Amino acid sequence: MKKIVLGGLAALTLAACSQKGFQVKTSIDGLEEGQTLYLSVLQGKLPQVIDSAVVTDGRAIFKGELALPMLAQITVGDSLGQPLSQFFLENSPILVRGSMEQPDSIQITGSAEQDIYRQYLETVDTLRNYAQMTVFGRDFVKANPNSAAAAYIFFRRITPSMNYPEMREFLAGFDTTLYQSIYLQLVADMANRLEMTSPGHPFVDFTLPDTTGTPVALSSIAGQGNYVLLDFWASWCRPCRMENPHVVAAYNQFKDKGFTVFGVSLDRPTGREDWIRAIEKDGLTWTNVSDLKFWDCGPAQTYGVRSIPSNVLIGPDGTIVARNLTGDALIQKLDELYATTAQ
């Protein structure tokens, strides 16, 4: 299937076109005279500042222009600080008002995209379980194909429960004017990554250091005539730690037939000792590697990992056989595969 490419990352660029742009006025009680406020857009790992303003007579004004509406935030004194407010920024007059002492009281008016986003959040808050939220979220996105807020909701809230064909189906439902949206571009990229690492495709090789610091390539183990489970986890991840006994059981049951595990940890840069302790405590006696880059882990991004635990079962010839076999499903699949090869 052809990959989806939605143009360049132009949605972030301040537009040099004929639109009159945005003007955000703040009227927030408790701000000190002379304080600096920062207006940033949220489109990657870190907020990107697009304007700043000094509080004068208790007020501040931001001005600029966006190619497409984006989720934005206002912070006080530090662009990376705790957000005073988050809202959808678009090219219109917007008023932010409320009190520093009561952050929940802050109101945003003048942004149609914010109204759509608020409608989604208010409804989700009334739902009781994840399944209901997922169904409502999918319906909401389909009902708002022209909305940048819906594109963000799709990216942030809906795609974790989707496979790549579903992602592409939903992408095709958005208005073409949103194809420059960073949120839809991120989903398109994720769909492409998931397709390239889906069952039937060859595994993608990488090299990371093991617990001794020695670089180890996945290809030194995978594609060498045995089944290999590429297992993404982390010491801080409670669901991962709960899943580890199932992986250990599968390893112990099938290791004499050649099955092994290649563990990749998404531990933080400061988590090396926690990672090694977890390996020992959970009895993970196979090869374990990590770049200790948390969610910036390169192989996790390559394989489209959006949550952990996550795994990829690789066949003897290096072809991906299955993904995300958890609980008893891993042993059942290995039983099936080894029974077939024994015939």
Secondary structure, 3 states (H helix, E strand, C coil): CCCCCCCCCHHHCCCCCCCCCEEEEEEEECCCCCCEEEEEECCCCCCEEEEEEECECCEEEEEECCCCCEEEEEEECCCCCCEEEEEEECCCEEEEEEECCEEEEEEEECCHHHHHHHHHHHHHCCCCCHHHHHHHHHHHHHHCCCCHHHHHHHHHHHHHHCCHHHHHHHHHHCCHHHCCCHHHHHHHHHHHHHHHCCCCCECCCCEEEECCCCEEEHHHCCCCCCCEEEEEECCCCHHHHHHHHHHHHHHHHHHHHCCEEEEEECCCCCCHHHHHHHHHHHCCCCEEECCCCHHHCHHHHHCCCCCCCEEEEECCCCEEEEECCCCHHHHHHHHHHHHHHHC
